[in-house]
């Protein structure tokens, strides 16, 4: 009986060690890359933005012209590897007017999409 109790105590103690338990990584939402953000410009339509960045995770219920891209990564191994990124886009009359969040906008962002190219001096 003492042997059984000892074995049970050791087994329960070892099963409580969280470092021995496998935990999976949990990615959720839209994973965006800086190279995709660099492609968007003021004046793009919703369809053009959706083609580049994909469908947003959240479209504001009260404001259909505000799109939120949210990405969360929870590591099963380390709390230091947890990541959360947010990116919000606003439209007016089906045209992109602003973007803000955890990514840097390109220097071409404020150049209207499909703007006529400046002619070089001859």
Secondary structure, DSSP 8 states (H G I E B T S, - for coil): -HHHHHHHHHHHHHHT-GGGS----EEEE----HHHHTT--TT-BHHHHHHHH-S-SEE-SS-TTEEEEEEEEE-SS-GGG-EEEEEEEEEETTEEEEEEESS---TTTTS-TT--------
